[in-house]
Each structure stands twice: as C-alpha cells, then as structure tokens.
C-alpha cells in the first residue's frame, strides 16, 4: 500500500512540475513574440471592459489570511471591425470607458497605450 501511495505522490509532483514548466515556456514564448512584433498605432473604440478576480486563501499555522487579485482586460475594436482583448493595469483600466474613441498603441498582445480623441 505504501509503494502505491509513494508512486502517486511522485506522479503528482512531476505532473505539477510539468505544468509549471509548460506555463513558463508558454509565457517566455509569448514575451518573445511580442518583442519581435511591430509597434502599431491604430484607430480604435473601447467596446468592453472586464476584470478577472482571483481569491487566495492562505492558512499558516492556524491563522487564515484571504487576499484577492484582479487582472483587467479591455476589448478594442479597430477600423477593420476586428476586435482584440488586451490586458491592462488597474490605473489604465480605470481611465477608459466603453465607447471611448482614439488611437490604440500595441505590440503583439502587449498594450502600450490609448490616446482619446
């Protein structure tokens, strides 16, 4: 029974390690693609905003601590009719409203700025 348990613990550990490594490789690949993409500035309209809230609960020594983090996204529609959702920081997110028109600057999937017209 203990050998089965040991094998399962070993398997779960390497599965988790594999998932972490996969995410690191994907993130590095996206970072590299963004760095090699041209910086573009196009006319765009803010069509949607959303926040993705993640709650974290940590229990250390019987003392519970809860925290949350929010990732902000804005969907822009460009003149061709195409839409793109880009991740922004909270400060930039708060300055934009649905219906805002202006010039969107981005590089790959990286948001660089928005100038209202």
Biopython code that builds the backbone (N, CA, C, O; Angstrom):
import numpy as np
from Bio.PDB.StructureBuilder import StructureBuilder

atoms = [
    (1, "UNK", "N", (0.823, -1.197, 0.000)),
    (1, "UNK", "CA", (0.000, 0.000, 0.000)),
    (1, "UNK", "C", (0.861, 1.252, 0.000)),
    (1, "UNK", "O", (0.538, 2.214, -0.697)),
    (2, "UNK", "N", (1.955, 1.266, 0.768)),
    (2, "UNK", "CA", (2.800, 2.451, 0.821)),
    (2, "UNK", "C", (3.528, 2.676, -0.495)),
    (2, "UNK", "O", (3.818, 3.822, -0.840)),
    (3, "UNK", "N", (3.835, 1.613, -1.246)),
    (3, "UNK", "CA", (4.517, 1.797, -2.528)),
    (3, "UNK", "C", (3.568, 2.444, -3.542)),
    (3, "UNK", "O", (4.007, 3.242, -4.370)),
    (4, "UNK", "N", (2.289, 2.116, -3.490)),
    (4, "UNK", "CA", (1.301, 2.749, -4.377)),
    (4, "UNK", "C", (1.157, 4.219, -4.020)),
    (4, "UNK", "O", (1.112, 5.078, -4.900)),
    (5, "UNK", "N", (1.086, 4.505, -2.725)),
    (5, "UNK", "CA", (0.983, 5.886, -2.259)),
    (5, "UNK", "C", (2.219, 6.684, -2.662)),
    (5, "UNK", "O", (2.102, 7.819, -3.125)),
    (6, "UNK", "N", (3.382, 6.108, -2.491)),
    (6, "UNK", "CA", (4.624, 6.778, -2.876)),
    (6, "UNK", "C", (4.662, 7.058, -4.373)),
    (6, "UNK", "O", (5.078, 8.136, -4.797)),
    (7, "UNK", "N", (4.234, 6.104, -5.157)),
    (7, "UNK", "CA", (4.205, 6.278, -6.609)),
    (7, "UNK", "C", (3.235, 7.379, -7.001)),
    (7, "UNK", "O", (3.528, 8.155, -7.911)),
    (8, "UNK", "N", (2.087, 7.468, -6.337)),
    (8, "UNK", "CA", (1.107, 8.507, -6.646)),
    (8, "UNK", "C", (1.632, 9.885, -6.270)),
    (8, "UNK", "O", (1.456, 10.842, -7.025)),
    (9, "UNK", "N", (2.276, 9.996, -5.112)),
    (9, "UNK", "CA", (2.859, 11.277, -4.698)),
    (9, "UNK", "C", (3.917, 11.709, -5.705)),
    (9, "UNK", "O", (3.965, 12.872, -6.105)),
    (10, "UNK", "N", (4.758, 10.777, -6.108)),
    (10, "UNK", "CA", (5.797, 11.032, -7.092)),
    (10, "UNK", "C", (5.183, 11.500, -8.412)),
    (10, "UNK", "O", (5.663, 12.459, -9.017)),
    (11, "UNK", "N", (4.133, 10.830, -8.853)),
    (11, "UNK", "CA", (3.448, 11.168, -10.100)),
    (11, "UNK", "C", (2.819, 12.559, -10.031)),
    (11, "UNK", "O", (2.957, 13.346, -10.967)),
    (12, "UNK", "N", (2.140, 12.863, -8.947)),
    (12, "UNK", "CA", (1.506, 14.179, -8.784)),
    (12, "UNK", "C", (2.565, 15.279, -8.758)),
    (12, "UNK", "O", (2.371, 16.340, -9.351)),
    (13, "UNK", "N", (3.671, 15.036, -8.083)),
    (13, "UNK", "CA", (4.753, 16.020, -8.024)),
    (13, "UNK", "C", (5.274, 16.332, -9.425)),
    (13, "UNK", "O", (5.415, 17.499, -9.790)),
    (14, "UNK", "N", (5.560, 15.299, -10.208)),
    (14, "UNK", "CA", (6.098, 15.530, -11.545)),
    (14, "UNK", "C", (5.054, 16.092, -12.498)),
    (14, "UNK", "O", (5.402, 16.831, -13.419)),
    (15, "UNK", "N", (3.801, 15.764, -12.300)),
    (15, "UNK", "CA", (2.740, 16.360, -13.104)),
    (15, "UNK", "C", (2.648, 17.864, -12.822)),
    (15, "UNK", "O", (2.547, 18.661, -13.755)),
    (16, "UNK", "N", (2.683, 18.252, -11.552)),
    (16, "UNK", "CA", (2.646, 19.669, -11.187)),
    (16, "UNK", "C", (3.875, 20.390, -11.719)),
    (16, "UNK", "O", (3.763, 21.501, -12.238)),
    (17, "UNK", "N", (5.034, 19.779, -11.599)),
    (17, "UNK", "CA", (6.267, 20.365, -12.108)),
    (17, "UNK", "C", (6.188, 20.554, -13.623)),
    (17, "UNK", "O", (6.625, 21.579, -14.147)),
    (18, "UNK", "N", (5.637, 19.576, -14.316)),
    (18, "UNK", "CA", (5.474, 19.666, -15.768)),
    (18, "UNK", "C", (4.547, 20.797, -16.169)),
    (18, "UNK", "O", (4.816, 21.508, -17.138)),
    (19, "UNK", "N", (3.449, 20.972, -15.430)),
    (19, "UNK", "CA", (2.509, 22.054, -15.726)),
    (19, "UNK", "C", (3.173, 23.412, -15.506)),
    (19, "UNK", "O", (2.996, 24.327, -16.311)),
    (20, "UNK", "N", (3.926, 23.545, -14.437)),
    (20, "UNK", "CA", (4.630, 24.803, -14.156)),
    (20, "UNK", "C", (5.642, 25.104, -15.257)),
    (20, "UNK", "O", (5.716, 26.238, -15.731)),
    (21, "UNK", "N", (6.410, 24.118, -15.664)),
    (21, "UNK", "CA", (7.392, 24.319, -16.732)),
    (21, "UNK", "C", (6.719, 24.681, -18.055)),
    (21, "UNK", "O", (7.211, 25.539, -18.788)),
    (22, "UNK", "N", (5.605, 24.036, -18.359)),
    (22, "UNK", "CA", (4.866, 24.345, -19.580)),
    (22, "UNK", "C", (4.402, 25.801, -19.584)),
    (22, "UNK", "O", (4.524, 26.489, -20.597)),
    (23, "UNK", "N", (3.872, 26.270, -18.455)),
    (23, "UNK", "CA", (3.412, 27.656, -18.351)),
    (23, "UNK", "C", (4.579, 28.634, -18.494)),
    (23, "UNK", "O", (4.433, 29.675, -19.135)),
    (24, "UNK", "N", (5.717, 28.318, -17.913)),
    (24, "UNK", "CA", (6.902, 29.178, -18.048)),
    (24, "UNK", "C", (7.360, 29.254, -19.502)),
    (24, "UNK", "O", (7.716, 30.329, -19.984)),
    (25, "UNK", "N", (7.354, 28.137, -20.191)),
    (25, "UNK", "CA", (7.770, 28.097, -21.599)),
    (25, "UNK", "C", (6.789, 28.887, -22.461)),
    (25, "UNK", "O", (7.201, 29.634, -23.350)),
    (26, "UNK", "N", (5.492, 28.722, -22.199)),
    (26, "UNK", "CA", (4.486, 29.470, -22.961)),
    (26, "UNK", "C", (4.628, 30.967, -22.738)),
    (26, "UNK", "O", (4.554, 31.748, -23.687)),
    (27, "UNK", "N", (4.831, 31.371, -21.492)),
    (27, "UNK", "CA", (5.000, 32.787, -21.168)),
    (27, "UNK", "C", (6.231, 33.380, -21.836)),
    (27, "UNK", "O", (6.183, 34.494, -22.358)),
    (28, "UNK", "N", (7.325, 32.646, -21.821)),
    (28, "UNK", "CA", (8.551, 33.114, -22.469)),
    (28, "UNK", "C", (8.359, 33.219, -23.980)),
    (28, "UNK", "O", (8.869, 34.145, -24.610)),
    (29, "UNK", "N", (7.632, 32.281, -24.555)),
    (29, "UNK", "CA", (7.353, 32.325, -25.993)),
    (29, "UNK", "C", (6.513, 33.533, -26.361)),
    (29, "UNK", "O", (6.788, 34.198, -27.360)),
    (30, "UNK", "N", (5.484, 33.828, -25.559)),
    (30, "UNK", "CA", (4.634, 34.994, -25.827)),
    (30, "UNK", "C", (5.423, 36.283, -25.663)),
    (30, "UNK", "O", (5.270, 37.206, -26.462)),
    (31, "UNK", "N", (6.253, 36.357, -24.650)),
    (31, "UNK", "CA", (7.105, 37.529, -24.432)),
    (31, "UNK", "C", (8.022, 37.752, -25.633)),
    (31, "UNK", "O", (8.194, 38.885, -26.082)),
    (32, "UNK", "N", (8.610, 36.672, -26.154)),
    (32, "UNK", "CA", (9.500, 36.761, -27.309)),
    (32, "UNK", "C", (8.733, 37.201, -28.558)),
    (32, "UNK", "O", (9.219, 38.050, -29.305)),
    (33, "UNK", "N", (7.545, 36.640, -28.798)),
    (33, "UNK", "CA", (6.738, 37.034, -29.960)),
    (33, "UNK", "C", (6.369, 38.512, -29.871)),
    (33, "UNK", "O", (6.428, 39.226, -30.872)),
    (34, "UNK", "N", (5.985, 38.979, -28.673)),
    (34, "UNK", "CA", (5.647, 40.397, -28.502)),
    (34, "UNK", "C", (6.851, 41.286, -28.793)),
    (34, "UNK", "O", (6.713, 42.324, -29.441)),
    (35, "UNK", "N", (8.019, 40.891, -28.324)),
    (35, "UNK", "CA", (9.223, 41.692, -28.557)),
    (35, "UNK", "C", (9.574, 41.796, -30.036)),
    (35, "UNK", "O", (10.136, 42.804, -30.467)),
    (36, "UNK", "N", (9.253, 40.774, -30.814)),
    (36, "UNK", "CA", (9.562, 40.778, -32.242)),
    (36, "UNK", "C", (8.428, 41.340, -33.097)),
    (36, "UNK", "O", (8.609, 41.526, -34.301)),
    (37, "UNK", "N", (7.277, 41.613, -32.513)),
    (37, "UNK", "CA", (6.151, 42.179, -33.253)),
    (37, "UNK", "C", (6.359, 43.686, -33.425)),
    (37, "UNK", "O", (6.987, 44.325, -32.581)),
    (38, "UNK", "N", (5.835, 44.254, -34.512)),
    (38, "UNK", "CA", (5.970, 45.699, -34.699)),
    (38, "UNK", "C", (5.050, 46.457, -33.733)),
    (38, "UNK", "O", (3.996, 45.959, -33.338)),
    (39, "UNK", "N", (5.469, 47.655, -33.367)),
    (39, "UNK", "CA", (4.607, 48.545, -32.576)),
    (39, "UNK", "C", (3.637, 49.187, -33.552)),
    (39, "UNK", "O", (4.048, 49.801, -34.537)),
    (40, "UNK", "N", (2.346, 49.041, -33.274)),
    (40, "UNK", "CA", (1.320, 49.586, -34.163)),
    (40, "UNK", "C", (0.467, 50.599, -33.419)),
    (40, "UNK", "O", (0.196, 50.445, -32.228)),
    (41, "UNK", "N", (0.050, 51.625, -34.125)),
    (41, "UNK", "CA", (-0.917, 52.593, -33.597)),
    (41, "UNK", "C", (-2.057, 52.647, -34.597)),
    (41, "UNK", "O", (-1.854, 52.965, -35.769)),
    (42, "UNK", "N", (-3.262, 52.332, -34.127)),
    (42, "UNK", "CA", (-4.443, 52.259, -34.990)),
    (42, "UNK", "C", (-5.614, 52.963, -34.327)),
    (42, "UNK", "O", (-5.652, 53.099, -33.104)),
    (43, "UNK", "N", (-6.570, 53.410, -35.135)),
    (43, "UNK", "CA", (-7.809, 53.976, -34.602)),
    (43, "UNK", "C", (-8.621, 52.837, -33.998)),
    (43, "UNK", "O", (-8.742, 51.766, -34.593)),
    (44, "UNK", "N", (-9.178, 53.075, -32.811)),
    (44, "UNK", "CA", (-9.917, 52.011, -32.128)),
    (44, "UNK", "C", (-10.990, 52.613, -31.231)),
    (44, "UNK", "O", (-10.955, 53.794, -30.887)),
    (45, "UNK", "N", (-11.945, 51.760, -30.865)),
    (45, "UNK", "CA", (-13.018, 52.117, -29.942)),
    (45, "UNK", "C", (-13.011, 51.089, -28.821)),
    (45, "UNK", "O", (-12.845, 49.895, -29.071)),
    (46, "UNK", "N", (-13.191, 51.550, -27.577)),
    (46, "UNK", "CA", (-13.317, 50.639, -26.439)),
    (46, "UNK", "C", (-14.735, 50.065, -26.486)),
    (46, "UNK", "O", (-15.708, 50.812, -26.378)),
    (47, "UNK", "N", (-14.857, 48.746, -26.645)),
    (47, "UNK", "CA", (-16.177, 48.126, -26.743)),
    (47, "UNK", "C", (-16.563, 47.333, -25.496)),
    (47, "UNK", "O", (-17.747, 47.074, -25.282)),
    (48, "UNK", "N", (-15.593, 46.942, -24.672)),
    (48, "UNK", "CA", (-15.923, 46.181, -23.460)),
    (48, "UNK", "C", (-14.765, 46.244, -22.473)),
    (48, "UNK", "O", (-13.601, 46.387, -22.846)),
    (49, "UNK", "N", (-15.128, 46.132, -21.206)),
    (49, "UNK", "CA", (-14.141, 46.071, -20.130)),
    (49, "UNK", "C", (-14.536, 44.936, -19.204)),
    (49, "UNK", "O", (-15.722, 44.684, -18.991)),
    (50, "UNK", "N", (-13.535, 44.246, -18.648)),
    (50, "UNK", "CA", (-13.847, 43.207, -17.669)),
    (50, "UNK", "C", (-12.667, 43.026, -16.724)),
    (50, "UNK", "O", (-11.518, 43.310, -17.063)),
    (51, "UNK", "N", (-12.986, 42.552, -15.549)),
    (51, "UNK", "CA", (-11.966, 42.223, -14.566)),
    (51, "UNK", "C", (-12.100, 40.770, -14.159)),
    (51, "UNK", "O", (-13.210, 40.265, -13.995)),
    (52, "UNK", "N", (-10.981, 40.104, -13.997)),
    (52, "UNK", "CA", (-10.953, 38.700, -13.579)),
    (52, "UNK", "C", (-10.376, 38.661, -12.160)),
    (52, "UNK", "O", (-9.178, 38.855, -11.960)),
    (53, "UNK", "N", (-11.250, 38.407, -11.183)),
    (53, "UNK", "CA", (-10.840, 38.418, -9.776)),
    (53, "UNK", "C", (-10.509, 37.002, -9.326)),
    (53, "UNK", "O", (-11.279, 36.067, -9.549)),
    (54, "UNK", "N", (-9.353, 36.859, -8.690)),
    (54, "UNK", "CA", (-8.928, 35.574, -8.146)),
    (54, "UNK", "C", (-8.764, 35.744, -6.640)),
    (54, "UNK", "O", (-8.070, 36.651, -6.182)),
    (55, "UNK", "N", (-9.409, 34.867, -5.874)),
    (55, "UNK", "CA", (-9.312, 34.907, -4.415)),
    (55, "UNK", "C", (-8.294, 33.870, -3.956)),
    (55, "UNK", "O", (-8.266, 32.743, -4.450)),
    (56, "UNK", "N", (-7.465, 34.270, -3.009)),
    (56, "UNK", "CA", (-6.439, 33.391, -2.461)),
    (56, "UNK", "C", (-6.699, 33.237, -0.967)),
    (56, "UNK", "O", (-6.973, 34.216, -0.273)),
    (57, "UNK", "N", (-6.614, 32.020, -0.483)),
    (57, "UNK", "CA", (-6.749, 31.781, 0.959)),
    (57, "UNK", "C", (-5.510, 31.036, 1.431)),
    (57, "UNK", "O", (-5.194, 29.955, 0.935)),
    (58, "UNK", "N", (-4.821, 31.622, 2.385)),
    (58, "UNK", "CA", (-3.618, 31.022, 2.947)),
    (58, "UNK", "C", (-3.882, 30.686, 4.405)),
    (58, "UNK", "O", (-4.378, 31.522, 5.160)),
    (59, "UNK", "N", (-3.556, 29.479, 4.794)),
    (59, "UNK", "CA", (-3.734, 29.055, 6.177)),
    (59, "UNK", "C", (-2.371, 28.674, 6.723)),
    (59, "UNK", "O", (-1.874, 27.575, 6.473)),
    (60, "UNK", "N", (-1.773, 29.585, 7.467)),
    (60, "UNK", "CA", (-0.435, 29.361, 8.009)),
    (60, "UNK", "C", (-0.509, 29.264, 9.524)),
    (60, "UNK", "O", (-0.793, 30.252, 10.201)),
    (61, "UNK", "N", (-0.258, 28.102, 10.043)),
    (61, "UNK", "CA", (-0.236, 27.924, 11.492)),
    (61, "UNK", "C", (-1.568, 28.198, 12.163)),
    (61, "UNK", "O", (-1.608, 28.695, 13.288)),
    (62, "UNK", "N", (-2.649, 27.882, 11.486)),
    (62, "UNK", "CA", (-3.971, 28.070, 12.076)),
    (62, "UNK", "C", (-4.526, 29.478, 11.910)),
    (62, "UNK", "O", (-5.656, 29.750, 12.315)),
    (63, "UNK", "N", (-3.743, 30.373, 11.319)),
    (63, "UNK", "CA", (-4.201, 31.736, 11.079)),
    (63, "UNK", "C", (-4.524, 31.868, 9.600)),
    (63, "UNK", "O", (-3.649, 31.730, 8.745)),
    (64, "UNK", "N", (-5.782, 32.136, 9.310)),
    (64, "UNK", "CA", (-6.199, 32.254, 7.919)),
    (64, "UNK", "C", (-6.010, 33.664, 7.397)),
    (64, "UNK", "O", (-6.238, 34.638, 8.115)),
    (65, "UNK", "N", (-5.599, 33.766, 6.163)),
    (65, "UNK", "CA", (-5.414, 35.052, 5.516)),
    (65, "UNK", "C", (-6.029, 34.956, 4.127)),
    (65, "UNK", "O", (-5.707, 34.039, 3.371)),
    (66, "UNK", "N", (-6.899, 35.879, 3.787)),
    (66, "UNK", "CA", (-7.528, 35.883, 2.476)),
    (66, "UNK", "C", (-7.089, 37.121, 1.717)),
    (66, "UNK", "O", (-7.041, 38.219, 2.271)),
    (67, "UNK", "N", (-6.772, 36.937, 0.459)),
    (67, "UNK", "CA", (-6.375, 38.044, -0.406)),
    (67, "UNK", "C", (-6.994, 37.814, -1.774)),
    (67, "UNK", "O", (-7.421, 36.706, -2.098)),
    (68, "UNK", "N", (-7.037, 38.850, -2.554)),
    (68, "UNK", "CA", (-7.531, 38.700, -3.915)),
    (68, "UNK", "C", (-6.688, 39.557, -4.845)),
    (68, "UNK", "O", (-6.056, 40.527, -4.427)),
    (69, "UNK", "N", (-6.695, 39.179, -6.109)),
    (69, "UNK", "CA", (-6.010, 39.963, -7.122)),
    (69, "UNK", "C", (-6.918, 40.049, -8.338)),
    (69, "UNK", "O", (-7.680, 39.125, -8.626)),
    (70, "UNK", "N", (-6.830, 41.156, -9.040)),
    (70, "UNK", "CA", (-7.672, 41.379, -10.203)),
    (70, "UNK", "C", (-6.798, 41.623, -11.421)),
    (70, "UNK", "O", (-5.846, 42.403, -11.372)),
    (71, "UNK", "N", (-7.128, 40.954, -12.506)),
    (71, "UNK", "CA", (-6.491, 41.181, -13.789)),
    (71, "UNK", "C", (-7.518, 41.897, -14.659)),
    (71, "UNK", "O", (-8.665, 41.460, -14.760)),
    (72, "UNK", "N", (-7.107, 42.990, -15.283)),
    (72, "UNK", "CA", (-8.025, 43.831, -16.052)),
    (72, "UNK", "C", (-7.815, 43.639, -17.546)),
    (72, "UNK", "O", (-6.684, 43.551, -18.025)),
    (73, "UNK", "N", (-8.938, 43.576, -18.281)),
    (73, "UNK", "CA", (-8.905, 43.408, -19.729)),
    (73, "UNK", "C", (-9.834, 44.424, -20.377)),
    (73, "UNK", "O", (-10.891, 44.744, -19.833)),
    (74, "UNK", "N", (-9.436, 44.931, -21.549)),
    (74, "UNK", "CA", (-10.267, 45.828, -22.339)),
    (74, "UNK", "C", (-10.301, 45.295, -23.763)),
    (74, "UNK", "O", (-9.273, 44.905, -24.316)),
    (75, "UNK", "N", (-11.492, 45.282, -24.348)),
    (75, "UNK", "CA", (-11.658, 44.871, -25.743)),
    (75, "UNK", "C", (-11.758, 46.115, -26.603)),
    (75, "UNK", "O", (-12.592, 46.989, -26.366)),
    (76, "UNK", "N", (-10.897, 46.180, -27.603)),
    (76, "UNK", "CA", (-10.872, 47.291, -28.551)),
    (76, "UNK", "C", (-11.352, 46.793, -29.904)),
    (76, "UNK", "O", (-11.053, 45.668, -30.302)),
    (77, "UNK", "N", (-12.101, 47.641, -30.611)),
    (77, "UNK", "CA", (-12.488, 47.329, -31.987)),
    (77, "UNK", "C", (-11.793, 48.330, -32.891)),
    (77, "UNK", "O", (-11.907, 49.541, -32.701)),
    (78, "UNK", "N", (-11.063, 47.807, -33.888)),
    (78, "UNK", "CA", (-10.331, 48.662, -34.816)),
    (78, "UNK", "C", (-11.182, 48.943, -36.048)),
    (78, "UNK", "O", (-12.250, 48.355, -36.216)),
    (79, "UNK", "N", (-10.706, 49.846, -36.913)),
    (79, "UNK", "CA", (-11.477, 50.306, -38.071)),
    (79, "UNK", "C", (-11.916, 49.164, -38.991)),
    (79, "UNK", "O", (-12.975, 49.248, -39.613)),
    (80, "UNK", "N", (-11.118, 48.101, -39.082)),
    (80, "UNK", "CA", (-11.470, 46.973, -39.963)),
    (80, "UNK", "C", (-12.617, 46.138, -39.397)),
    (80, "UNK", "O", (-13.158, 45.277, -40.092)),
    (81, "UNK", "N", (-12.993, 46.390, -38.128)),
    (81, "UNK", "CA", (-14.045, 45.616, -37.483)),
    (81, "UNK", "C", (-13.504, 44.518, -36.586)),
    (81, "UNK", "O", (-14.260, 43.910, -35.828)),
    (82, "UNK", "N", (-12.201, 44.254, -36.663)),
    (82, "UNK", "CA", (-11.583, 43.238, -35.808)),
    (82, "UNK", "C", (-11.556, 43.717, -34.367)),
    (82, "UNK", "O", (-11.450, 44.913, -34.095)),
    (83, "UNK", "N", (-11.653, 42.767, -33.453)),
    (83, "UNK", "CA", (-11.591, 43.076, -32.028)),
    (83, "UNK", "C", (-10.401, 42.378, -31.400)),
    (83, "UNK", "O", (-10.019, 41.276, -31.793)),
    (84, "UNK", "N", (-9.826, 43.050, -30.412)),
    (84, "UNK", "CA", (-8.726, 42.437, -29.666)),
    (84, "UNK", "C", (-8.894, 42.778, -28.196)),
    (84, "UNK", "O", (-9.235, 43.903, -27.832)),
    (85, "UNK", "N", (-8.644, 41.772, -27.357)),
    (85, "UNK", "CA", (-8.716, 41.970, -25.912)),
    (85, "UNK", "C", (-7.290, 42.028, -25.391)),
    (85, "UNK", "O", (-6.501, 41.106, -25.601)),
    (86, "UNK", "N", (-6.966, 43.128, -24.703)),
    (86, "UNK", "CA", (-5.624, 43.325, -24.175)),
    (86, "UNK", "C", (-5.678, 43.492, -22.668)),
    (86, "UNK", "O", (-6.638, 44.041, -22.127)),
    (87, "UNK", "N", (-4.649, 43.018, -22.001)),
    (87, "UNK", "CA", (-4.550, 43.135, -20.543)),
    (87, "UNK", "C", (-3.935, 44.489, -20.205)),
    (87, "UNK", "O", (-2.946, 44.905, -20.808)),
    (88, "UNK", "N", (-4.546, 45.177, -19.217)),
    (88, "UNK", "CA", (-4.079, 46.483, -18.774)),
    (88, "UNK", "C", (-3.857, 46.466, -17.281)),
    (88, "UNK", "O", (-4.350, 45.581, -16.583)),
    (89, "UNK", "N", (-3.111, 47.450, -16.783)),
    (89, "UNK", "CA", (-3.016, 47.589, -15.332)),
    (89, "UNK", "C", (-4.246, 48.354, -14.844)),
    (89, "UNK", "O", (-4.969, 48.950, -15.643)),
    (90, "UNK", "N", (-4.477, 48.335, -13.546)),
    (90, "UNK", "CA", (-5.682, 48.922, -12.964)),
    (90, "UNK", "C", (-5.821, 50.410, -13.203)),
    (90, "UNK", "O", (-6.934, 50.909, -13.367)),
    (91, "UNK", "N", (-4.704, 51.128, -13.225)),
    (91, "UNK", "CA", (-4.740, 52.578, -13.422)),
    (91, "UNK", "C", (-5.239, 52.903, -14.829)),
    (91, "UNK", "O", (-6.125, 53.742, -14.994)),
    (92, "UNK", "N", (-4.677, 52.245, -15.839)),
    (92, "UNK", "CA", (-5.101, 52.463, -17.227)),
    (92, "UNK", "C", (-6.554, 52.031, -17.425)),
    (92, "UNK", "O", (-7.324, 52.704, -18.110)),
    (93, "UNK", "N", (-6.915, 50.907, -16.821)),
    (93, "UNK", "CA", (-8.271, 50.368, -16.927)),
    (93, "UNK", "C", (-9.291, 51.389, -16.421)),
    (93, "UNK", "O", (-10.332, 51.602, -17.042)),
    (94, "UNK", "N", (-8.979, 52.010, -15.297)),
    (94, "UNK", "CA", (-9.892, 52.969, -14.693)),
    (94, "UNK", "C", (-10.078, 54.233, -15.508)),
    (94, "UNK", "O", (-11.093, 54.913, -15.355)),
    (95, "UNK", "N", (-9.130, 54.568, -16.370)),
    (95, "UNK", "CA", (-9.219, 55.775, -17.183)),
    (95, "UNK", "C", (-10.039, 55.584, -18.453)),
    (95, "UNK", "O", (-10.410, 56.559, -19.107)),
    (96, "UNK", "N", (-10.323, 54.330, -18.805)),
    (96, "UNK", "CA", (-11.063, 54.049, -20.035)),
    (96, "UNK", "C", (-12.525, 53.763, -19.742)),
    (96, "UNK", "O", (-12.873, 53.198, -18.705)),
    (97, "UNK", "N", (-13.377, 54.168, -20.687)),
    (97, "UNK", "CA", (-14.812, 53.883, -20.588)),
    (97, "UNK", "C", (-15.277, 53.293, -21.912)),
    (97, "UNK", "O", (-14.735, 53.614, -22.970)),
    (98, "UNK", "N", (-16.281, 52.433, -21.844)),
    (98, "UNK", "CA", (-16.834, 51.865, -23.071)),
    (98, "UNK", "C", (-17.333, 53.000, -23.949)),
    (98, "UNK", "O", (-17.988, 53.923, -23.466)),
    (99, "UNK", "N", (-17.026, 52.932, -25.236)),
    (99, "UNK", "CA", (-17.407, 53.970, -26.185)),
    (99, "UNK", "C", (-16.292, 54.969, -26.461)),
    (99, "UNK", "O", (-16.401, 55.750, -27.406)),
    (100, "UNK", "N", (-15.214, 54.969, -25.660)),
    (100, "UNK", "CA", (-14.096, 55.870, -25.912)),
    (100, "UNK", "C", (-13.501, 55.580, -27.288)),
    (100, "UNK", "O", (-13.325, 54.420, -27.661)),
    (101, "UNK", "N", (-13.193, 56.638, -28.039)),
    (101, "UNK", "CA", (-12.567, 56.509, -29.347)),
    (101, "UNK", "C", (-11.209, 57.169, -29.296)),
    (101, "UNK", "O", (-11.026, 58.189, -28.631)),
    (102, "UNK", "N", (-10.251, 56.583, -30.005)),
    (102, "UNK", "CA", (-8.924, 57.160, -30.015)),
    (102, "UNK", "C", (-7.931, 56.316, -30.767)),
    (102, "UNK", "O", (-8.287, 55.533, -31.648)),
    (103, "UNK", "N", (-6.672, 56.491, -30.402)),
    (103, "UNK", "CA", (-5.565, 55.778, -31.035)),
    (103, "UNK", "C", (-4.994, 54.764, -30.057)),
    (103, "UNK", "O", (-4.509, 55.125, -28.985)),
    (104, "UNK", "N", (-5.056, 53.491, -30.433)),
    (104, "UNK", "CA", (-4.535, 52.387, -29.632)),
    (104, "UNK", "C", (-3.129, 52.045, -30.107)),
    (104, "UNK", "O", (-2.899, 51.853, -31.301)),
    (105, "UNK", "N", (-2.199, 51.970, -29.175)),
    (105, "UNK", "CA", (-0.839, 51.536, -29.496)),
    (105, "UNK", "C", (-0.593, 50.201, -28.792)),
    (105, "UNK", "O", (-0.818, 50.064, -27.590)),
    (106, "UNK", "N", (-0.124, 49.218, -29.571)),
    (106, "UNK", "CA", (0.118, 47.885, -29.015)),
    (106, "UNK", "C", (1.270, 47.223, -29.755)),
    (106, "UNK", "O", (1.660, 47.650, -30.842)),
    (107, "UNK", "N", (1.800, 46.182, -29.151)),
    (107, "UNK", "CA", (2.881, 45.398, -29.744)),
    (107, "UNK", "C", (2.563, 43.938, -29.491)),
    (107, "UNK", "O", (2.736, 43.447, -28.375)),
    (108, "UNK", "N", (2.100, 43.243, -30.511)),
    (108, "UNK", "CA", (1.663, 41.856, -30.337)),
    (108, "UNK", "C", (0.426, 41.835, -29.454)),
    (108, "UNK", "O", (-0.605, 42.405, -29.812)),
    (109, "UNK", "N", (0.521, 41.177, -28.297)),
    (109, "UNK", "CA", (-0.595, 41.154, -27.340)),
    (109, "UNK", "C", (-0.334, 42.107, -26.180)),
    (109, "UNK", "O", (-1.049, 42.072, -25.179)),
    (110, "UNK", "N", (0.677, 42.952, -26.304)),
    (110, "UNK", "CA", (1.084, 43.869, -25.229)),
    (110, "UNK", "C", (0.453, 45.250, -25.465)),
    (110, "UNK", "O", (0.692, 45.881, -26.494)),
    (111, "UNK", "N", (-0.353, 45.709, -24.501)),
    (111, "UNK", "CA", (-0.952, 47.038, -24.533)),
    (111, "UNK", "C", (0.113, 48.071, -24.220)),
    (111, "UNK", "O", (0.844, 47.933, -23.239)),
    (112, "UNK", "N", (0.209, 49.122, -25.058)),
    (112, "UNK", "CA", (1.193, 50.173, -24.817)),
    (112, "UNK", "C", (0.558, 51.523, -24.494)),
    (112, "UNK", "O", (1.195, 52.372, -23.871)),
    (113, "UNK", "N", (-0.700, 51.728, -24.916)),
    (113, "UNK", "CA", (-1.345, 52.993, -24.599)),
    (113, "UNK", "C", (-2.573, 53.251, -25.438)),
    (113, "UNK", "O", (-2.810, 52.595, -26.452)),
    (114, "UNK", "N", (-3.357, 54.232, -24.990)),
    (114, "UNK", "CA", (-4.558, 54.639, -25.707)),
    (114, "UNK", "C", (-4.707, 56.142, -25.528)),
    (114, "UNK", "O", (-4.771, 56.640, -24.404)),
    (115, "UNK", "N", (-4.760, 56.862, -26.646)),
    (115, "UNK", "CA", (-4.953, 58.321, -26.623)),
    (115, "UNK", "C", (-6.362, 58.624, -27.107)),
    (115, "UNK", "O", (-6.699, 58.358, -28.260)),
    (116, "UNK", "N", (-7.186, 59.182, -26.221)),
    (116, "UNK", "CA", (-8.554, 59.534, -26.568)),
    (116, "UNK", "C", (-8.575, 60.662, -27.590)),
    (116, "UNK", "O", (-7.733, 61.559, -27.553)),
    (117, "UNK", "N", (-9.527, 60.613, -28.491)),
    (117, "UNK", "CA", (-9.715, 61.677, -29.492)),
    (117, "UNK", "C", (-10.901, 62.527, -29.102)),
    (117, "UNK", "O", (-11.236, 63.480, -29.806)),
]
sb = StructureBuilder()
sb.init_structure("model")
sb.init_model(0)
sb.init_chain("A")
sb.init_seg("    ")
for serial, (resi, resn, name, xyz) in enumerate(atoms, 1):
    if name == "N":
        sb.init_residue(resn, " ", resi, " ")
    sb.init_atom(name, np.array(xyz, "f"), 0.0, 1.0, " ", f" {name:<3s}", serial, name[0])
structure = sb.get_structure()
